[in-house]
Amino acid sequence: MLEWSEFAERFARELAGLDRDTILIVRESDESRHYVQAMREPDRLYAEAVSNNFLDGPLLLTPSDEEVLSETGWRPPAPDGSPANWWTELPPITLPGDFDRLADMMVTALRDVQGVRRPSDLVYESFHRYGTGLIELVGFGIESADPERITERRSTRPLPLPAPAPEPDPELEDRLGDAKQRGDHSGYFDLLLEAELVLPATGQAVEDPSLAEFVTTAISGSTYVLVFTSPQAMSRSLGPHAGLYRKSTFGQIAAAWPDPTWSMAVNPGLPSEIHLDSATVARLDDLRRTAGQAGTVDAVVSHKRPQGVTVRLPHGARLWSLGESGPGVPVAVYDAMSARWSPSAADAWTPRGE
């Protein structure tokens, strides 16, 4: 017979593997008003336990029942009825232990508050928010509430483990911060485009990168995709909310950019923090893809100007003075982000013939 401890472990795995816009309801088979439920939303995993707003008579929760829920971590219903149940949530950045704690909270609500005697007295319903059929959760250990409505099967996924942190470039964040402080946009972007980037991720995305989604935050009312230059930078930025992550590159992020109204926040809260709007993300990606041309498409100062020709210079193109027998010395470097030429350092060239 399935014990509560084993059921809680299975419950945690089902919560961790819950797909976006998918709902999981676990209820007592003989009393449908005794239930807990969870739904994976784009920015959180939201969970509820039934409240007195939906109970009456002998099913009403006592003050001591509600005290148990509160001490366990459940938040009470709102006075305006939104939400109307006891509720809690997990942020998009979670650790495997967070699912264990949520499963324990839901088991406590079922067993200690609603009075369900054993896991075998429970049934479940899982379904897509905008779907019609039910999903069979193979390995959950309890029965489906309506087997005839099952149209899809899903195997239980193991709880993900945090990926081992790779050895970061110990100087990368310092170099980015230094470039930002100097106003060296070109140097900053060169480092960013070449770096292996890190994005916060759910367990589902770590297990299967094809299911990866962007984790976002709100800054001044706008939506920003969180991007970091190392797991250590993510930990320093997010603190206790840092958890699982997936690796990516600037090109992969730009190719999968979800919304033109969103922006990118790189290393938020750190000295190397920078914000990029979607147009800048696309432009930087274009520079990244054409960067190989910079060594061969350099500009040369000349008194002759071709007519009717528009040349799009790549990032890093150099401007040369014109000597008596050809190009002389580099005098500036082109920053495609600002569309401006920056003077070369004074020690970067030496006049010829002197």
C-alpha positions in Angstrom: 0.0 0.0 0.0 1.3 3.5 -0.9 2.4 5.4 2.2 2.1 9.1 2.6 5.8 9.6 2.6 6.2 7.9 -0.8 3.1 9.6 -2.2 4.6 13.0 -1.2 7.8 12.1 -3.2 5.7 11.2 -6.2 3.6 14.3 -5.8 6.8 16.4 -5.9 7.9 14.8 -9.1 4.6 15.5 -10.8 4.7 19.1 -9.6 8.2 19.6 -11.0 7.2 18.1 -14.3 4.0 20.0 -14.7 3.9 21.6 -18.2 2.9 25.2 -18.8 -0.8 25.9 -18.7 -1.4 22.4 -17.2 -3.5 21.8 -14.1 -3.2 19.0 -11.5 -6.1 18.4 -9.1 -5.8 15.8 -6.3 -9.0 15.2 -4.4 -10.7 12.7 -2.1 -12.5 10.1 -4.2 -15.7 10.2 -2.1 -15.8 13.9 -1.4 -15.0 16.1 -4.4 -14.9 19.3 -2.2 -11.8 18.0 -0.4 -9.0 18.9 -2.8 -5.7 20.6 -3.5 -4.7 21.8 -7.0 -1.7 23.3 -8.9 -1.2 25.0 -12.2 2.0 25.9 -14.0 1.7 29.5 -15.2 4.3 31.3 -17.3 5.9 33.0 -14.3 5.1 30.7 -11.4 3.8 27.4 -10.1 0.5 28.3 -8.4 -1.1 26.0 -5.8 -4.4 26.0 -3.8 -6.0 24.1 -0.9 -9.8 24.4 -0.5 -11.1 27.0 1.9 -14.4 27.6 3.7 -15.6 29.6 0.8 -16.4 26.3 -0.8 -17.3 24.2 2.2 -20.3 24.0 4.5 -21.7 22.0 7.4 -19.4 19.3 8.9 -16.9 20.0 6.1 -16.1 23.5 7.3 -12.5 24.0 8.4 -12.1 24.8 12.1 -9.8 27.6 13.4 -7.3 24.9 14.4 -7.4 23.5 10.8 -6.7 27.0 9.4 -3.9 27.4 11.9 -2.3 24.2 10.6 -2.5 25.5 7.0 -1.0 28.9 8.0 1.8 27.3 10.0 2.6 25.0 7.0 3.0 28.0 4.7 -0.3 28.4 3.0 -1.6 31.9 2.6 -5.2 32.7 3.5 -7.9 33.6 1.0 -8.2 37.3 0.2 -11.2 39.2 1.7 -12.4 40.1 -1.8 -12.3 36.4 -2.8 -9.3 36.6 -5.2 -8.0 34.2 -4.5 -10.8 32.4 -2.7 -8.8 29.4 -1.5 -5.7 29.0 0.6 -2.8 29.5 -1.8 0.9 29.5 -2.3 3.3 29.8 -5.3 6.8 28.9 -6.4 8.8 31.4 -8.5 10.1 30.4 -11.9 13.6 30.0 -10.4 13.3 26.9 -8.1 15.4 24.2 -6.5 14.3 20.6 -6.4 13.7 21.0 -2.7 11.1 23.6 -3.4 8.9 20.9 -5.0 9.4 18.6 -2.0 8.2 21.4 0.3 5.2 22.2 -1.8 4.2 18.5 -2.0 4.5 18.3 1.8 2.2 21.3 2.2 -0.4 19.7 -0.1 -0.2 16.4 1.7 -0.6 18.2 5.0 -3.7 19.9 3.7 -5.2 16.6 2.4 -4.3 14.4 5.4 -4.2 16.6 8.5 -6.8 19.3 7.5 -9.2 17.7 5.1 -9.1 14.3 6.9 -8.1 12.0 4.0 -7.1 8.7 5.6 -4.7 7.2 3.1 -3.4 8.0 -0.4 -5.5 5.2 -1.9 -8.6 7.3 -1.0 -7.4 10.0 -3.5 -7.9 10.4 -7.2 -6.5 13.0 -9.6 -7.3 15.0 -12.7 -4.6 16.5 -14.9 -5.4 18.5 -18.0 -4.3 21.3 -20.3 -5.9 24.6 -19.4 -7.4 25.0 -22.9 -7.8 21.3 -23.7 -10.6 18.8 -23.4 -9.2 15.4 -22.4 -7.3 14.3 -19.3 -3.7 13.3 -19.0 -2.7 10.0 -17.4 0.2 10.4 -15.0 2.0 7.1 -15.2 3.7 6.4 -11.9 1.7 8.8 -9.7 0.4 5.9 -7.7 -3.2 7.0 -7.4 -6.2 6.5 -9.8 -7.5 8.9 -12.4 -10.8 10.4 -11.5 -12.2 9.6 -14.9 -10.2 7.1 -16.9 -12.6 7.2 -19.9 -11.6 10.8 -20.6 -7.9 10.2 -20.8 -6.4 11.2 -24.2 -2.8 11.6 -23.3 -0.2 9.7 -21.2 2.8 11.2 -19.5 5.6 9.3 -17.6 6.7 10.7 -14.3 9.9 12.7 -14.7 12.6 12.5 -12.1 13.3 15.6 -10.0 16.1 17.5 -11.7 19.4 18.0 -9.9 21.3 21.3 -10.2 23.9 21.1 -13.0 27.5 21.2 -11.8 28.8 24.8 -12.2 31.5 25.0 -14.9 34.7 26.8 -14.1 33.9 30.5 -14.9 36.3 33.0 -16.3 37.2 34.6 -12.9 37.9 37.9 -14.6 34.9 38.1 -16.9 32.5 40.0 -14.6 35.3 42.3 -13.6 36.2 43.0 -17.2 32.6 43.7 -18.1 32.2 46.0 -15.1 35.4 47.8 -16.0 34.4 48.3 -19.6 31.0 49.6 -18.4 32.6 52.0 -16.0 34.9 53.3 -18.8 32.0 53.7 -21.2 33.7 51.2 -23.5 30.6 49.8 -25.3 32.7 48.1 -27.9 34.8 46.2 -25.4 31.7 45.3 -23.3 29.8 43.9 -26.3 32.8 42.0 -27.6 33.0 40.2 -24.2 29.3 39.6 -24.0 28.9 38.2 -27.6 31.8 35.7 -27.0 30.7 34.5 -23.5 28.9 31.4 -22.6 25.7 32.8 -21.0 23.5 31.4 -18.3 19.7 31.6 -18.0 17.6 30.7 -15.0 15.5 27.6 -15.8 12.8 25.3 -14.5 13.6 21.7 -14.0 11.6 20.9 -17.2 13.9 23.1 -19.3 17.1 21.6 -17.8 15.8 18.1 -18.5 14.7 19.0 -22.1 16.2 22.2 -23.6 13.5 22.2 -26.3 11.0 23.1 -23.6 13.1 26.0 -22.4 11.4 29.3 -21.7 12.7 32.7 -20.7 12.6 33.7 -17.1 11.6 37.4 -16.8 11.4 40.1 -14.2 9.6 43.5 -14.2 11.7 46.7 -14.0 9.9 50.0 -14.0 6.8 48.4 -15.5 8.7 46.7 -18.4 9.5 43.0 -18.9 13.1 42.0 -18.9 14.7 38.6 -19.8 17.2 37.6 -17.1 20.6 36.8 -18.5 23.9 36.1 -16.6 27.5 35.6 -17.6 28.1 32.8 -15.2 26.3 30.7 -12.6 28.2 32.6 -9.9 26.9 35.9 -11.3 23.4 34.5 -11.2 23.8 33.4 -7.6 25.2 36.8 -6.5 22.3 38.6 -8.3 19.4 36.4 -7.2 20.6 35.3 -3.8 18.4 32.6 -2.3 16.1 32.6 -5.3 18.9 31.3 -7.6 18.4 27.7 -8.6 18.6 25.7 -11.8 20.0 27.2 -14.9 20.7 26.3 -18.5 23.6 27.4 -20.8 23.1 29.5 -23.9 24.8 31.9 -26.2 23.8 35.4 -27.3 23.0 34.1 -30.8 20.6 31.4 -29.4 18.9 33.9 -27.1 18.4 36.4 -30.0 17.1 33.7 -32.3 14.5 32.7 -29.8 13.5 36.2 -28.7 9.8 35.9 -27.7 8.5 39.4 -27.7 9.7 42.7 -29.3 8.4 44.7 -26.3 10.7 42.8 -23.9 14.2 43.8 -23.1 17.3 42.0 -21.7 18.8 42.6 -18.3 22.4 41.3 -18.1 23.7 40.6 -14.6 21.1 42.7 -12.8 22.3 44.2 -9.5 26.0 43.6 -10.3 28.6 46.2 -11.3 28.5 44.7 -14.8 24.7 45.2 -15.2 23.4 46.5 -18.5 19.9 46.7 -20.1 19.3 46.1 -23.8 16.1 46.6 -25.7 15.0 44.1 -28.3 16.2 46.2 -31.2 19.7 46.4 -29.6 19.6 42.6 -29.0 18.9 42.0 -32.7 21.5 44.5 -33.8 24.2 43.0 -31.6 23.3 39.6 -33.0 23.7 40.9 -36.5 27.1 42.3 -35.5 28.1 39.0 -34.0 27.2 37.2 -37.3 29.1 39.7 -39.4 32.1 40.1 -37.0 34.3 38.0 -39.2 34.2 40.6 -41.9 35.7 43.3 -39.6 39.3 42.3 -40.4 38.9 42.6 -44.1 36.4 45.5 -44.5 38.4 48.3 -43.0 37.8 51.9 -44.1 40.5 54.0 -45.7 40.5 57.8 -45.6 40.5 59.1 -49.2 39.7 62.4 -50.9 37.7 60.4 -53.5 34.1 59.7 -52.6 32.2 57.1 -54.7 28.8 58.2 -55.7 25.6 56.3 -55.1 27.2 53.6 -52.9 26.1 52.8 -49.4 28.6 50.7 -47.3 27.4 49.1 -44.1 30.5 48.9 -41.9 30.9 46.0 -39.5 31.6 46.5 -35.8 35.3 46.9 -35.2 36.2 48.3 -38.6 39.3 50.5 -38.5 39.8 53.9 -40.1 43.2 54.4 -41.6 45.0 57.5 -42.7 46.3 57.5 -46.3 50.1 57.4 -46.7 52.1 58.1 -49.8 52.2 54.5 -50.9 48.9 53.2 -49.4 47.2 52.9 -46.0 49.2 54.5 -43.3 48.2 54.3 -39.7 44.8 53.4 -37.9 43.3 56.5 -36.5 39.8 55.3 -35.3 37.7 52.2 -34.7 34.0 52.0 -35.7 31.4 51.2 -32.9 28.4 50.0 -34.8 26.1 50.2 -31.8 26.5 54.0 -31.6 27.3 54.4 -35.3 30.4 56.4 -34.4 34.1 56.3 -34.8 36.2 56.2 -31.7 39.8 57.6 -31.9 42.5 54.9 -31.6 44.7 55.0 -28.5 47.7 57.3 -28.9 50.1 54.4 -28.4 48.4 52.2 -30.9 50.3 53.6 -33.8 53.6 55.2 -34.7 54.0 57.6 -37.6 56.1 56.1 -40.4 59.2 57.7 -41.7 60.0 59.5 -38.5 
